[in-house]
Amino acid sequence: MDTSLSSIAVVGLGTMGTGIAEVLALAGREVIGIDISEAAALGAVASLEASTARAVGRGRITERERADALARFRTSDDLRAVADAELVIEVVPETYEIKQQVFRELDAIVSPTAILATGTNALSVTRLAAESQRPERVLGLHFFNPAPAMKLVEVVSSVLTAPPAVEAVTALARELGKEPVAVGDRPGFVADGLLFGYLNQAAAMYEANYASREDIDAAMKLGCGLPMGPLALLDLIGIDTARTVLEAMYAESQDRLHAPAPVLGQLSSAGLTGRKAGRGFYTYDAPGGQTVVPDTLTPAADAVSGAGRDVASVGVAGSGTMASGIAEVFAKAGYDVVLAARSQEKADVAKGRIAKSLERSVAKGRLTAEARDETLARITAAGSLDAFAEVDLAVEAVAEDLEIKRQLFASLDKVCRPGAVLATTTSSLPVVAIARATARPEDVIGMHFFNPAPAMKLVEVVRTVLTADDVHATVRAVCARIRKHPVDCGDRAGFIVNALLFPYLNNAIKMVEEHYASLDDIDAAMKLGGGYPMGPFELLDVVGLDVSLAIEKVLHKEFRDPGLAPAPLLEHLVAAGCLGRKTGRGFREYARR
């Protein structure tokens, strides 16, 4: 089975098949494209002509290279045309019946040494291989859309696949300029296996009317640095396609996190399958269009009704990185800020941290020396909460411990003037439980900043059932002044970002526990295949494994879903003191500074 794979067939010339054919032809392979539809075949040729012309125009290839690539690509409507191919990649519709029929026919056509690859992202490679007379030469070769641009290729082995076949296609992927990752046979493999569970939870969150589609998408883009929000991504993928993938995953895992949210079935049944239909979670300018247009669900510009309270001065309680970052944000926006810690010394250290941050901004040309001095002058360091007596807004950023926060809010209740807004930056605790420590729970709201506060644009605004309307309006107005993007959410564990992020991280850990894929391959898959700025294990080590475990426990306790139970490996690492970068070892080891 040692082959250079110079002659390759692609069966199915839809968007993905055409993209794969383009990659192969540009890389010097002889490519035969097969499709029973003459229109699809003609469309594939036209697409290749157009895309290579654009590549010439952008200086990526020469006119000669374009001509050679076009000459290496031919099409046919007869499967027998693949007889001489050393590798056949099928990308026909995602059903067992169609794919199995293709594999049975290929058995009678191709040579005994040919490799048969399925492009499925949801079906069992083993089940497809079992239909072949030579299952050892069947594997999965999962490209990502658009194939010419996306670097990731998942090479999927079944228990029947011969290692030489895997080695041959892995070498091919590298020659194509792709990053191959080796994975076993389970629905979704690595990238889609993690991605679609997250997308499903986002759909369920929207269906529960917990947050608007706009706020869910904005939260994940701004809070996690993702290129698209989950609901917009579902529209791009196709809601019907996503539901098919989830059904396959659930059939395998029986994990409720993979059971398709009912709204996916409802939208699919109604023909509202996303961009291709012109409407899904959002409405588009035309079927296949990319531009979102307003519809009945689009929030009005003045969606927050009622006037808020005047805020001229802000108190920030805490002395850590988050507290000093929040104080810096408010001071830069022109607010007078009191930064209070448990002692004057701690408060002075926190203000010193702000001074260093402002100095770095000046050095990078982001801030003038005059603005630095003015910002620092607005901040008063205090060693007691008594300094909050006249503030209009008090924001706590102390340890993520319910009893500590309740004690602090009881103190704020006594110190702060009537009418002052009291905000907690908790990321996982119930805001209402904190509010009940005061005699004025209507004045209490969640204001969850993200770290580092000066850089991160997102603030999750968390209303409890007791929060007054004008308090909500006040915080929204304050967010606008400090140039942050507020998203509204209810008072439940994880709010938007953590409720969607940490189950995804937990599932990645479970993949490693099950020896399904390596840390490096999982991180590479999510960065290259999902557009994530960091892989899950990189992110876990940065966040801190102890922090991650605490959030996982809160989510599991709140939602009581077995699929949310923290992965044992995470618990073991925390118990061993391997907490990530801050201890020099987490999922990976780091050089101590």
C-alpha positions, 0 to 999 in steps of 0.5 A: 500500500506504499503509494505516492497517491498521484492519481486521485478521484473525488466522488461528489462535486458539491462545495466540499468536493470541488474545494478538495479537487482544487487543492489536489489539482493545484498540488500537482495531482491528477484529479478525476471528479465524479458526479451524476449531475452534469450541472454539478460537474460543470459548476466544479469546472467553473469554480476551479477556473474562477478561483484559480483566476483570482489566485493569479490576480492576487499573485499566489500562483502564475498563469502557467501554474493555473493552466497546469492545474486546470489541465489536471482536472477532468470530470465524469458522470461514470464511476468507472472513470476512477478505475486507475485512481490510487485514492478515492475520496467520497463526499456524497450526501451524508447518509449511510445508504448513499455512501455504502452504495458508493463503496460497494460499487468502488469495490468492483472498480478500483485496484486492490491497492487503492485507498478509499476515503470517506469525507464524512464528519458524522457517520461511522467510518467503521460501519462504512468500511465493513461494507467494503471487501477490503476494509483495511484500505478504508479510512476517513479523510475529513477536510474542513470548509472551505477546503482550499483555505482551511488547514486542518484535515482529520485522518480517521482510522477504524479498528480495521484500517491498515497503518500504511493507508493512514501513513499514505494519506497523512503524508499526502495531507502534509504535501497539500500544505495541510495539518493532519491530526490522527483521530479514532472513529467516533461521530464528529471526530475531534473538531466537530465532536467538540464544536457541535456540542457547544453549538447545540447548547447555544441553541438550547440557551436561545430556545430557553429565552435565556438571552437574545441571539445577538447577545449570545453571539456577541458574548462568545465573540467578545468573551472568547475571541471566536470569529463567529457567534454560535447561532450565526455559525449554525446558520452558516453550517446549515441547521439541518446539517448540524441536526444530522451531525448531532443525531449521529453523535447522540446515537453514539454517546447518549450524552444529553449535551448531544441530543439536538435542541428541539429548536433545530428540528423545528427550524429544519422542518420549517425549511429555515435552515440558515443562510442557504435558505435566507433565514435561520436564527437570523434573516438574510438579504437572500437565500445564500446571502451573507448580510443579516437584515432586521426582522421581528426579533431584531432588538430596537436601538432603545431596547432598554426602557426607562432612565437610569441613575446618575453615576459620577463616582465609582468604588471598586472593592478588591486589590487583585488584577481584576479589581485594578483592571476595572478601576483603570477602565472607569478612571480612563472613562472619566469617573472618579474612582475609589479603589478600596482594599483590606489595608492601605498598603494593599490598596496602594499596591493595586494603584501601583499596578494601574500606574504600570499598566498606564505606563505601558500604554504610553510606551506603546503609543496608546495613551498620552502622558497627560491622559496617564496622569489625569487617569491616575489622579482620578483614582483614590486608594483607600484601606477601608470600605468606609471610603465608599460612603458617597459613591454612585456605583460600587463594584466588588472584585474580591475572591470568588467565594459566596460567603466572602462576597455576602459579607462584603455586600452586607458591609456595602449596604451599611456604608453606601448611600441610599440609591447607590448601585451595588454590582458584583463581578462574580462569574459563577455564583448566584447574584441573588444570593449575594443581593439578599445579604443587603436590605436593598436587593433591588439595587444589586446587579451582576456586572461580569467583566472579563480578564484583562478588564482594560482589553476585553470588551464584554460585560455580562449584565446579570439581572436577578428577579429583584433587580430594579429596572433603573438599576439595569438601565444605569449599568447599561449606560455605564457600559456604553460610557466605558466603551464595553459591550453589555449583554443581558442574561439571567441569574443562573450559573455560568451566565452566557460565556462560562455556561457554553465554554466550560462544557466544551473544555470539559469534553476536550478533557474527556477525549484525552481521558479516553485516549481518543486524541492527544493534547496537541492534536485536539488543540490544533484541531480547534485552532485550525478547524474551529478558528479558536484563538487558543486550543482547549488545553492551552486555555485551561492552563491559562485560566487555571485548572482550579478555577476551571474545576470550580466553575465545572462544579457549579455548572454541574450542581445547577443543571444536574446534567451528568454530562456536565460532571467534571472530568476525573482527570481535571480533578486529579490534576487539581488535587496534585497541585498542577493548576496550569501556568501559575504553578508551572504545570497543568496539562503541560509543563512550563518553564518557571520564571 
